[in-house]
């Protein structure tokens, strides 16, 4: 499966979905003009990747562990809905027995970002590890 890489802009985050290097991340600011248009290909890619994980597990008995890094400086309320869609897709992986972990990066003084991660963690089963950024 090909990687999906979207470069960061002033209004949208950098996105790396790279199964070959097992690198999955969203970073920067998320306030795109049309959040649905921005996030739709990301969610579709993650849905397709679920089939890859299923195939890997069927072939070898084990699929790659998915560690998804979220390192956002800011996201607006429209982006929050789409971030939840991404987290729910990762939750699907986890609920199907695949190893998955979300690493939520935030600055120590940014309590709102920490709180947002904690709120998301109440809505999914996949573990979220909170990491203070330097």
C-alpha positions in Angstrom: 0.0 0.0 0.0 1.4 3.4 -0.9 2.1 6.0 1.7 -0.1 9.1 2.0 1.9 12.2 2.8 0.4 15.6 3.0 2.7 18.6 3.6 1.8 21.1 6.3 0.4 24.4 5.3 -0.5 27.5 7.3 -4.0 26.0 7.9 -3.6 22.3 7.7 -1.3 19.7 9.5 1.4 17.5 8.1 0.1 14.0 7.7 2.3 10.9 7.2 0.7 7.5 6.7 3.7 5.4 5.7 3.2 1.6 6.2 6.6 0.7 4.7 8.4 2.7 7.4 5.6 2.1 10.0 5.3 5.8 10.5 1.9 7.4 11.2 1.5 11.0 12.3 -0.4 14.2 12.3 1.4 17.4 13.3 1.0 21.1 13.2 -2.2 23.2 13.2 -5.5 21.9 11.9 -7.9 24.6 10.8 -8.4 23.9 7.1 -11.0 25.8 5.2 -12.8 22.6 4.3 -12.0 20.0 7.0 -14.2 17.3 5.4 -12.3 17.6 2.1 -9.0 17.6 3.9 -9.6 14.6 6.2 -11.7 12.4 3.9 -8.7 10.9 2.0 -7.0 10.3 5.4 -9.9 8.3 6.9 -10.3 6.4 3.6 -6.7 5.5 3.6 -6.9 4.2 7.2 -10.0 2.2 6.3 -8.0 0.5 3.5 -5.1 -0.1 5.7 -7.3 -2.1 8.0 -7.6 -4.7 5.2 -3.7 -4.7 4.9 -3.4 -5.4 8.7 -6.0 -8.2 8.3 -4.0 -9.7 5.5 -0.7 -9.4 7.4 -2.2 -11.1 10.4 -3.7 -13.9 8.2 -0.4 -14.5 6.5 2.0 -14.4 9.4 -0.3 -14.5 12.5 0.8 -11.0 13.4 0.4 -7.6 11.8 2.6 -4.5 12.3 1.9 -2.6 15.4 0.4 0.8 14.6 1.8 3.7 16.6 0.0 6.9 15.7 1.6 10.2 16.8 -0.6 13.2 17.2 1.4 16.4 17.8 -1.0 19.2 17.2 -0.4 22.8 18.3 -4.0 23.7 17.6 -7.2 22.2 16.1 -10.6 23.8 15.6 -13.9 22.3 16.4 -14.5 21.1 12.9 -11.2 19.3 12.9 -12.0 17.7 16.2 -14.8 15.7 14.6 -12.5 14.4 11.9 -9.8 13.7 14.4 -12.3 11.5 16.3 -13.0 9.7 13.0 -9.3 8.9 12.7 -9.2 7.8 16.4 -12.2 5.6 15.8 -10.6 3.9 12.8 -7.5 3.2 15.0 -9.9 1.9 17.6 -11.3 -0.5 15.0 -7.8 -1.9 14.5 -7.4 -2.3 18.2 -10.8 -3.9 18.7 -10.0 -6.5 15.9 -6.9 -7.6 17.9 -4.2 -5.6 16.1 -1.6 -3.8 18.3 -2.3 -0.1 18.3 -1.2 2.9 20.4 -1.8 6.6 20.1 0.9 8.9 21.3 -0.6 12.3 22.1 2.1 15.0 22.3 1.4 18.4 24.0 3.3 21.2 25.6 3.3 21.1 29.4 1.7 24.5 29.7 -1.0 23.6 27.1 -3.6 22.1 29.4 -6.3 22.5 26.8 -4.5 20.1 24.4 -3.9 17.6 27.2 -7.6 17.9 28.1 -8.6 17.3 24.5 -6.6 14.1 24.4 -8.1 12.9 27.6 -11.6 13.6 26.3 -10.8 11.6 23.2 -9.4 8.8 25.3 -12.8 8.3 26.9 -14.4 7.6 23.6 -12.1 4.8 22.4 -10.5 1.7 23.7 -7.1 2.0 22.0 -4.5 3.2 24.6 -3.4 6.8 24.5 0.1 7.7 25.8 0.5 11.3 26.8 3.9 12.8 26.2 5.1 16.2 27.1 6.8 17.9 24.2 10.2 19.6 24.7 
